[in-house]
Amino acid sequence: MNADIRINKDRLWERIMAMAEIGATELGGSCRLALTEEDRQGRDLFIKWCREIGCEIKIDRMGNIFARRQGGNPCRLPIACGSHLDTQPHGGKFDGVFGVLAGIEIFETLNENNVMTDSPLEICVWTNEEGSRFAPPMISSGVFGGSYDLEYALSREDADGVTLGEALETIGYAGKLPCGEHPLGAFIEIHIEQGPVLERNEETIGVVTGVQGTRWYQVVFQGQDAHTGSTPMPGRRDALVSAARAIIAIKEIAMDQSPDAVATVGRIENSPNSHNTIPGEVKLTVDMRHFDARTLDAMEGQLHEIVNAAALKESTTVEITRISNTPSIYFDKHCITAVEEATHTLCYRYRKLISGAGHDACHISRVAPTSMIFVPCAGGLSHNEAESAESEDLAAGANVLLHAMLKLSN
């Protein structure tokens, strides 16, 4: 195997920029919510590029796409890479997309160098990783990995009452392959870091050894709609004031576990959302993360305490529901070694680290040996239209992925 093989960084960059034109936002980001028309266009472009370089395409019932490059031994399980194409509403050009398009670039590089791997290679595109349209996030890799039931996943609804299954049918990506019955020999996901560690330490590669645990909750405060002008302040049942008290206290939960814990209220729905009506109902989401499950248990206990106290203070009621629980993940040591050895071979500065963000690799690790590769992003900024990465860093990460996949495939 030729240790000098490198990907074409300009071609990788051009594909990333071409994908970014689908759902492009005014401030230079991308908006391709899962299973929308923009997502369909992104999927179609991915499949077009894959077929142009000779890949076989399969799609499962969750809309997950598998693009295969045949190997010398068709009896061996595929060595896979990949990520997702859906974005946040104000997403960037690189989150997820880089991990998918790096796979295409690797396959084309192998074609150009007449390299036949022993194992087949695959690129996976996982549906609804972000969870912006359908909660919970990473639901399709979750079905694949056995974390969620297929019917549960297909029944998830967006804000307009459209189910995930209906949306798959609408855009033509409801595949026939049973989800989870497509075994993988190994899976490596490459991604921008979405944090500042690599950039601050002037390192090119993150060898990811695991992912911290994540729990999502929905909190609903019920008060009473009433006229803002004629309802005295004493006796009001203002759901928004309860929510405000809770939001401040939720921040303190994470601060008490500093610096490793985080807690965020990312979405608020205020009803009736009228200028002269006291809010009668407020729904909010809570995202809490830590690597230690016992710490997360304690944080969850505090969350129940503070929302109940916030409701009592304003004479409202509250209901809290845990809607997602992704435990901390420790990746496969052999996959980690393959990534680390590839990094050594290519002479890149690197560090081992834990991912603060959840990724599809978390669920896939339940059914296949798995690891991840990070590359820096400017300021550690992600889930933002200003998200940025250097082409040299992206190429370095893709080269590490290339050589790690070659090692695992042979």
N, C-alpha and C positions, 0 to 999 in steps of 0.2 A: 504494500500500500504506500502510495506516494505521500510522504509527510509534508511535502511542499505545496500541496493543493490548497488554494485559497479561493474564496467566493469573489464575485464581481461586485464590489461595493456600490458602484454607480448604478448598476442594474437593479440591485436591491432597493436603493434609494428611489429610483424612478418608479418602481412598483408601489412603494409606500405612498409616494406623492399622488400617483394615479388613483389608488384606493381612497385617498383623502378627499378627492374631488367629489366622491359620492357622499352626499349629506354634508357638504362643506358649509361651515358657519361663517358669519361675517368677520369674526375675530380670528380666523385661521384655524379653527378646530374642526371637529367632525361630530355629526349627530346622525347615528344609524341605530336607533333603538331596535331591540330584538324583534324580528319578524315583521318589520314594517317594509314598505316598498323600497326604502333605501337599503335595508338589510338584504332584501332579495337581490338588488342590483350588485351589492358587494359580493354576495355568494356566487352569482352568475359570473362575475368577472374572475373570481378565484377559480372556478371550475374551468372556465375558458383557458386561463393560463396553464392549468394543470394538464388539460387535454393536449395543449400545444406541445408539451414536453413528454407526452406519451403515458400519462397516468391513467389508471383505471379508477373510476369514481363509484362509491357506494354511499347511500344515505340511510340512516336508521329512522325509527319512528319518532324520535325526538328532534329530527332535523340535523343531527350531527353528521358531518361530511367526512369521509375517509378517502384520501387520494393516495393510491398505491403505486410505487415504483417497484417493479418485480425484481426479485433477487435470484441468485443462482440456485438456491434450494427452496422451492415453493412450500416445502413441508415445515419450514421454520416459521415461527411467529414473527410478525413485523416489528421492527424497531421504529418507534413513532416519535414525532415532534408535533407541535401545534399549540393553538391557543384559541382566540375568539375574534370575531369581526364586529360584533355589536359594541356600541359605545354608550357612554353617559350622555344625557341631553346636551351638555356643554363639554363634550369629550375632546381629547386630543387626537393626534394623527398616529400615535405609536402604541398606545395601550392595547395589548392583545394582537393588534394587526401585525406588529413586528414579528411576533412568534409564529404567525401563520405564513407570512411572506418570506421569512428566512428559510422556511422549509422548501418553498418553490425554488429559491435561489440555490440551495444546496443540491436539489435534484438536478437542476440545469447544469451546475458545475460538475457533478458526477458524470452527466451525459457527455459534456465537452471533453472530459478527461478519460472517457471510455472505462469508467470504473464500474464493475459489477460486484455488488456486495453479496455475501452469502445469504443473509436474511433479506426478505423484502423490507422496504422502507415505506413509511406512511406519514402523511400530514393529516392531523385531525383539526377540524373546526367545530368547536363546541357551541351549542345554542344557548343564548340568554345567560352568558356568564355574568354580566353586570347586575342583573336583577332590577334594572331601572323600570322596565315595563311589567315584568312578571316576577313576583317574589316567591320563593327565596332566590338569591343569586346562585350561579353555578348549578342550576337545577338539572340541566341535561347531562353534564358530566356526573352529576349526583345519581341520576337514574342508571347511567352506564356503570357506575361504581357500586351500585346497590344501596346508596344512602336514601333514595326516595323511590316510591312506587310509581310505575308508569302512569297509571290512571290518575293518581294524585297530581302528578306533574302536568299532565295534559289538561286538567281541570282548573289550573291556576288562572285567575282573571286579572286583566289590566284595569285601569281606572274607569274604562268605559264598559266593563262587563264582558269583554271579548276574552274567551279562553285561549290558552296557549295552543291547544289542539286546533281550534278554529283558525287561529292566525297562521299556523303551519299550513293548513289546507289552502288558505287564501293566497299565500305567496308560492304555493306549489312545492313546498319542501317537507311534506309529510311522507317520509320514506317508508319502505316496506321491511327493511332489515330490523329484526328485533333488537331493541336497545340493550346493550350489555352482552350480546352473544357474538361479539366480534373481538376475540382475544388479542391482546398485545403482548409482545415479548418484553418490551420496556417502553417507557414514555419519558421524554425530556421536554420541558416547557421553558422556552427562553422569553424574557420579558424585560422591559425597562424596570428599574428598581422601584419607582414610585416613592422614593425616599432619598435623603441626602448623603448617606454614608459613603458610598463609593466616590461621589464627586468631591466631598470634603477631604477624603484621604488620597485623592488623585490615583485611584485604582480603576482598572478597566473592567474587571470581571468579578461578579459575585458568585461564589460557589454556594448555592443555597442548600442548607442541611435540613431545613424544616420550616413550618409555617405556624404562627401563633393561632390559638383558638379564637373563634369569632362567634358571637351570639347576637341575633337580631330580635327585637321586640316591637310589638305595636302596643301603644298606650292610648286608651280612649277615656277622656274626661267627659262626663255628662253633667251639665248644669241646667239652666233654664233660660230660654230666650225671653227677653223683656225689653221694654222701651228704655233707651238710655236717658231720656229727659225726665221721665216721671217715676222712675224706680229709685228709691233712696239707696244710698251706698250700703248702710247696714241691711243685711238680709239678702243681698244679691247672691246668686249662684252662678258666678262667672267662670266658665270652664277655661277661658284663656288665661285668667290670672292663676288658676291652678297649674296650668301647663307651664306658665312662666316660672313659677316657684320651682317646679320640678326640673326644668331645664338647667337652671343655675346649680341645683343640688346634684344633678347627674354629672356635671363637669367636676364637681368636688369628689365624687366617687373615684374618678380616674386619678385626680391629683393626689388622693390619699395613697395610691399605689405607684406613684411616680418613681422612676421615669418609664417603666415598662408597660403600664396600662394606658389604654385610651378609651374614651367614651364620647359618643357624638349623637346629638339629635339632628338628623339630616332632613327630615320632611315633616311639615306641619299642615294639617287641613283644618281650617277654622270655619265653623258653620254657625249662623247663616252668612257670615262674612259681609255684613251690612254695616254701613257707617253709623246708623242710629239704632242698632239692636245689640244688646248684651249677648256675647257668644254663649250659645247653649251646648255646643259640642266641639271638642277639639281632639283630633287624632294626631299622634306624633310617632315617629319611629326612633328607636334607640339602637345604636350599634356599639357593642362593648367587646374589647379584645385584650387578651393576655395569653402568654404561653403556658401558664400553669392553670390547670383545671380547677384546683382548689381556690385559687385567687378569683377566678371567674365565678365560682359558686358564691363566694363571699360578696362579690360585686353585685351579683344578681339579687342576693338577699337584701343588700342596701337599696337596690333599685325599688324593690317592693315596698320597703319602709318609707322611702322618700315620696313616692307617688301617692301612697295612702295618706301620708301626713299633708301633702299638698291639697289633696281632695278634702280632707277634714277641715283644713283651715278656711276653705271657701264654700263649705257646705255642698260640695259636688260629690259625685260618685266616680269611681275609676275602675277600669278593667285592663289588665295587662296580660298579653299573650306572647309567649316565646314563639317566633315564627321561623327561626333558623338556628341551628347549633352545629357548627363545624369544629370538631375537636382539634387540638394541636396535632401536627403531623411531623413525624420523623421520616425523612426520605431514605431510600434504599442505599446502603453503603457502597454497593458495587457501581451503581449509577453515579453516585457522588464521586467515587474514585475515577471513573471514566472521564467525568468533567474536569476534575482536578488535574489528571494526567495530561489531558488535551491542553489545558491552560499552561502547564509547565512546558510542554512541547513547543507551544507557540510563543513562550516567553512574555506573557502578559502579567502585569501586576494584578493581584487578586486578594480577596479575603473570603473566608467562610462566614456566612451570616444566616440569620433567621428572617423570614419574610414577615413583615407586618400586615401585608394584605393577603386576602384569600385568593386562591387561584384554582382553576380546574384540576391542576395537578394534585390538589388535596384529595379529591374524590377518586381520581384515577389510581392513586397510591394504594387504594384498598384492593385493587384487582390486578395490578401490574407493578413491577419494579419502576420507581419513578424518582426523578430529581429535577432541579431547576437551575437556570443560569440567569443572572441579572447583569444588565449593563447600566451605566449611569444615565440619568436624565437631569436636565438643567434645574438646579435648585431643589431637586427632589420633587418637583411639581408634577402632579398627574390629576386626572379627573378635572381637567381644566383646558380651555382652548389654547392656552399659552404653553402647554406641554411641549417639550423640545428635547431632542437628542442629537448627538453628533454622528455623522455618517461613519466616521472612523470607529467609533465605539460600537455601533450597530454591526459593522463588518467584523470587528473583533469577536463579538459575541457569536455571530453566525459561524465564524471559523471554528470557534471552540465547539459549538454544537455539531458542526460537520465532523470533526475528528472524534468527538465522543460517540456519535452515532456509528462511525466507521468501526471504532473499537468494539462496540457492543454487537454490531451486526456480524462480526467475524470471529 
